[in-house]
Amino acid sequence: MRALSYTTVSLRKISKELSEQYGISVSHVKVGMLLKTMGYSKQVNQKMLQLGEPHPNRNAQFEHINATATEYMKLGEPVISVDTKKKENIGNFKNSGQEYRCVL
């Protein structure tokens, strides 16, 4: 079982969840501003086609993240993992949306 689950969440949904789960009232605009101060920037989604075979140890990064998150959770520490990738339709479709990505 994985310690973390990966998802794409909108600013409005983050704002709603903060309110419902923690009683923190914050607008989606403020959530965006806070993400920006933490080193995230909104960038246009780009369709990238993989050339060649995937790296044989590609799964190792996800195993490392899961192991690290599990350790911190055992210590009672909160864990947030932000995955900036997005599921896309198969094929060469244009996606005009934007997502936040960390620029650190």
Phi and psi restraints in degrees (value plus and minus 20) as a CYANA .aco file:
   2 ARG   PHI    -101.2   -61.2
   2 ARG   PSI     120.8   160.8
   3 ALA   PHI     -94.1   -54.1
   3 ALA   PSI     -51.6   -11.6
   4 LEU   PHI    -135.6   -95.6
   4 LEU   PSI     128.3   168.3
   5 SER   PHI    -138.4   -98.4
   5 SER   PSI     128.2   168.2
   6 TYR   PHI    -125.9   -85.9
   6 TYR   PSI     118.7   158.7
   7 THR   PHI    -176.3  -136.3
   7 THR   PSI     143.2   183.2
   8 THR   PHI    -127.5   -87.5
   8 THR   PSI     105.7   145.7
   9 VAL   PHI    -145.5  -105.5
   9 VAL   PSI     114.1   154.1
  10 SER   PHI     -97.4   -57.4
  10 SER   PSI     142.4   182.4
  11 LEU   PHI     -80.9   -40.9
  11 LEU   PSI     -59.1   -19.1
  12 ARG   PHI     -84.3   -44.3
  12 ARG   PSI     -59.0   -19.0
  13 LYS   PHI     -89.6   -49.6
  13 LYS   PSI     -58.9   -18.9
  14 ILE   PHI     -80.3   -40.3
  14 ILE   PSI     -65.5   -25.5
  15 SER   PHI     -79.0   -39.0
  15 SER   PSI     -64.7   -24.7
  16 LYS   PHI     -84.6   -44.6
  16 LYS   PSI     -64.2   -24.2
  17 GLU   PHI     -84.9   -44.9
  17 GLU   PSI     -59.7   -19.7
  18 LEU   PHI     -80.4   -40.4
  18 LEU   PSI     -59.8   -19.8
  19 SER   PHI     -88.7   -48.7
  19 SER   PSI     -68.2   -28.2
  20 GLU   PHI     -90.6   -50.6
  20 GLU   PSI     -62.7   -22.7
  21 GLN   PHI    -106.3   -66.3
  21 GLN   PSI     -52.4   -12.4
  22 TYR   PHI    -143.7  -103.7
  22 TYR   PSI     -21.7    18.3
  23 GLY   PHI      49.9    89.9
  23 GLY   PSI      -0.4    39.6
  24 ILE   PHI    -113.6   -73.6
  24 ILE   PSI      96.5   136.5
  25 SER   PHI    -113.8   -73.8
  25 SER   PSI      92.7   132.7
  26 VAL   PHI    -168.1  -128.1
  26 VAL   PSI     119.0   159.0
  27 SER   PHI     -97.9   -57.9
  27 SER   PSI     140.9   180.9
  28 HIS   PHI     -83.8   -43.8
  28 HIS   PSI     -49.8    -9.8
  29 VAL   PHI     -85.1   -45.1
  29 VAL   PSI     -64.2   -24.2
  30 LYS   PHI     -85.9   -45.9
  30 LYS   PSI     -58.2   -18.2
  31 VAL   PHI     -78.2   -38.2
  31 VAL   PSI     -64.4   -24.4
  32 GLY   PHI     -81.5   -41.5
  32 GLY   PSI     -61.5   -21.5
  33 MET   PHI     -83.9   -43.9
  33 MET   PSI     -61.5   -21.5
  34 LEU   PHI     -85.5   -45.5
  34 LEU   PSI     -61.2   -21.2
  35 LEU   PHI     -80.2   -40.2
  35 LEU   PSI     -60.2   -20.2
  36 LYS   PHI     -83.5   -43.5
  36 LYS   PSI     -62.6   -22.6
  37 THR   PHI     -87.4   -47.4
  37 THR   PSI     -41.7    -1.7
  38 MET   PHI    -109.4   -69.4
  38 MET   PSI     -12.7    27.3
  39 GLY   PHI      79.2   119.2
  39 GLY   PSI     -10.4    29.6
  40 TYR   PHI    -116.8   -76.8
  40 TYR   PSI     125.4   165.4
  41 SER   PHI    -153.6  -113.6
  41 SER   PSI     129.0   169.0
  42 LYS   PHI    -101.6   -61.6
  42 LYS   PSI     106.8   146.8
  43 GLN   PHI    -153.9  -113.9
  43 GLN   PSI     131.1   171.1
  44 VAL   PHI     -88.5   -48.5
  44 VAL   PSI     115.7   155.7
  45 ASN   PHI     -84.9   -44.9
  45 ASN   PSI     121.1   161.1
  46 GLN   PHI    -147.9  -107.9
  46 GLN   PSI     117.3   157.3
  47 LYS   PHI    -101.3   -61.3
  47 LYS   PSI     102.1   142.1
  48 MET   PHI    -141.2  -101.2
  48 MET   PSI     104.2   144.2
  49 LEU   PHI    -114.7   -74.7
  49 LEU   PSI     111.4   151.4
  50 GLN   PHI     -99.5   -59.5
  50 GLN   PSI     111.6   151.6
  51 LEU   PHI    -123.6   -83.6
  51 LEU   PSI     110.6   150.6
  52 GLY   PHI      61.2   101.2
  52 GLY   PSI    -187.0  -147.0
  53 GLU   PHI    -104.8   -64.8
  53 GLU   PSI     127.1   167.1
  54 PRO   PHI     -87.9   -47.9
  54 PRO   PSI     136.4   176.4
  55 HIS   PHI     -82.1   -42.1
  55 HIS   PSI     115.8   155.8
  56 PRO   PHI     -84.0   -44.0
  56 PRO   PSI     -45.6    -5.6
  57 ASN   PHI    -122.4   -82.4
  57 ASN   PSI       3.9    43.9
  58 ARG   PHI     -77.5   -37.5
  58 ARG   PSI     -55.4   -15.4
  59 ASN   PHI     -91.5   -51.5
  59 ASN   PSI     -39.1     0.9
  60 ALA   PHI     -79.3   -39.3
  60 ALA   PSI     -57.9   -17.9
  61 GLN   PHI     -83.9   -43.9
  61 GLN   PSI     -57.5   -17.5
  62 PHE   PHI     -93.0   -53.0
  62 PHE   PSI     -55.5   -15.5
  63 GLU   PHI     -84.5   -44.5
  63 GLU   PSI     -60.1   -20.1
  64 HIS   PHI     -83.3   -43.3
  64 HIS   PSI     -66.3   -26.3
  65 ILE   PHI     -80.1   -40.1
  65 ILE   PSI     -65.0   -25.0
  66 ASN   PHI     -83.0   -43.0
  66 ASN   PSI     -63.7   -23.7
  67 ALA   PHI     -84.3   -44.3
  67 ALA   PSI     -63.5   -23.5
  68 THR   PHI     -84.3   -44.3
  68 THR   PSI     -64.2   -24.2
  69 ALA   PHI     -82.3   -42.3
  69 ALA   PSI     -61.5   -21.5
  70 THR   PHI     -81.4   -41.4
  70 THR   PSI     -62.3   -22.3
  71 GLU   PHI     -79.4   -39.4
  71 GLU   PSI     -68.2   -28.2
  72 TYR   PHI     -85.9   -45.9
  72 TYR   PSI     -57.4   -17.4
  73 MET   PHI     -86.0   -46.0
  73 MET   PSI     -56.1   -16.1
  74 LYS   PHI     -83.3   -43.3
  74 LYS   PSI     -51.0   -11.0
  75 LEU   PHI    -102.4   -62.4
  75 LEU   PSI     -21.4    18.6
  76 GLY   PHI      61.6   101.6
  76 GLY   PSI      -5.8    34.2
  77 GLU   PHI    -108.3   -68.3
  77 GLU   PSI     124.8   164.8
  78 PRO   PHI     -92.0   -52.0
  78 PRO   PSI     127.4   167.4
  79 VAL   PHI    -150.7  -110.7
  79 VAL   PSI     105.8   145.8
  80 ILE   PHI    -149.3  -109.3
  80 ILE   PSI     104.9   144.9
  81 SER   PHI    -139.5   -99.5
  81 SER   PSI     104.4   144.4
  82 VAL   PHI    -124.8   -84.8
  82 VAL   PSI      97.0   137.0
  83 ASP   PHI    -125.6   -85.6
  83 ASP   PSI      98.0   138.0
  84 THR   PHI    -110.5   -70.5
  84 THR   PSI     -14.3    25.7
  85 LYS   PHI    -102.5   -62.5
  85 LYS   PSI     143.7   183.7
  86 LYS   PHI    -157.4  -117.4
  86 LYS   PSI     121.7   161.7
  87 LYS   PHI     -89.7   -49.7
  87 LYS   PSI     120.1   160.1
  88 GLU   PHI    -154.4  -114.4
  88 GLU   PSI     137.1   177.1
  89 ASN   PHI     -85.5   -45.5
  89 ASN   PSI     127.5   167.5
  90 ILE   PHI     -94.9   -54.9
  90 ILE   PSI     110.9   150.9
  91 GLY   PHI     101.2   141.2
  91 GLY   PSI     156.5   196.5
  92 ASN   PHI    -116.0   -76.0
  92 ASN   PSI      49.6    89.6
  93 PHE   PHI    -116.2   -76.2
  93 PHE   PSI     124.2   164.2
  94 LYS   PHI    -101.9   -61.9
  94 LYS   PSI     115.7   155.7
  95 ASN   PHI    -143.4  -103.4
  95 ASN   PSI      89.0   129.0
  96 SER   PHI    -110.0   -70.0
  96 SER   PSI     -14.1    25.9
  97 GLY   PHI     -94.5   -54.5
  97 GLY   PSI     157.2   197.2
  98 GLN   PHI    -153.4  -113.4
  98 GLN   PSI     134.2   174.2
  99 GLU   PHI    -156.2  -116.2
  99 GLU   PSI     139.6   179.6
 100 TYR   PHI    -105.6   -65.6
 100 TYR   PSI     117.3   157.3
 101 ARG   PHI    -153.5  -113.5
 101 ARG   PSI     124.4   164.4
 102 CYS   PHI     -98.0   -58.0
 102 CYS   PSI     115.0   155.0
 103 VAL   PHI    -132.1   -92.1
 103 VAL   PSI      -4.8    35.2
